[in-house]
């Protein structure tokens, strides 16, 4: 659970459209997340994610019909759990799961299917029964759906490559990760894109070791 990572994506047109101030608020949460995840020292991330989780939770309370708000509440809470690590983070992971499931009931296609990929990442990384709800089969089904919606996205491709690596499908993992590195840049998400490419490159080191 220490390395729980979650994805992020550009805004799509949701069933419950956000107005300009809400889109700006969502963009601020995304940018703060990227800064914390990829630029802050590890020992500062727990406190920073806790503060951001409060902000993202308030967003869901004020915009309860906006799938995007629930997606990012789930993303931030799961990242907070990942920064904390250990069994004490399980309650946060369960809350993140509930937030992502809520988003899927509102608009499963929001943020280019981010809820599918984010929830899949949890199923892949959380311990299985009786400790947690981890389930590789569920992770795969969710990732397949995420890739139907966003087949060329850097994040779903990264999580797909990570899933394949965990399952021992190293050649397929390399193919997915190489494709992820070719994903188009996302305007305004430079920190996030740079950080994700580093994640991919680190994972490719492990993949290539297995292929030797």
Order of alpha helices (4+ residues) and beta strands (2+ residues): alpha-alpha-alpha-alpha-alpha-alpha-alpha-alpha-alpha
